[in-house]
Amino acid sequence: MSGEYVIALVGPDHLPVALAALHRAGYGHNARVFDPARGELAGQLRRAGVAPEGLPSALGEGEVAVGVQAAGRSMAVVSTLIGAGVERVYLVARDGQWRVATASGAETVGPPRSPSAYLAFEGNLDLDQSQPPH
């Protein structure tokens, strides 16, 4: 099973440990910290392409969300975070479904987005190539 995003909810004391583990494993360049102190968490997640509607629990005092865009590598990222002692790790699939991630798999916790949330492109993209680029 492969999610698009791995989201870990961590306290302020454990954030450096989680980030160090991600960097050591080679995922640091894909890691992003979502901090409610910097603005609305749902808006931050949405701007990153993560559906916040499925977030299964509120953040505790001082907690932040650490996200890793990890399509195809999600279970390796989950293992890295769990190995670093992170207890609340989630996989967020492309359809917006949130799943609790464990070392052995994932369990659904959040509702998927409705199919109407996606725009389907059908037809022909006709680009006028007679004009030179600007």
ABEGO torsion letter per residue (X at the ends): XBBABBBBBBBAAAAAAAAAAAAAAGAAAABBBBBAAAEBAAAAAAAAGBBAAABABBBBBGBBBBBBBABGAAAAAAAAAAAAGBABBBBBBAAGBBBBBBAAEBBBABBBBBAAABBBBBEBBBBBAABBBX
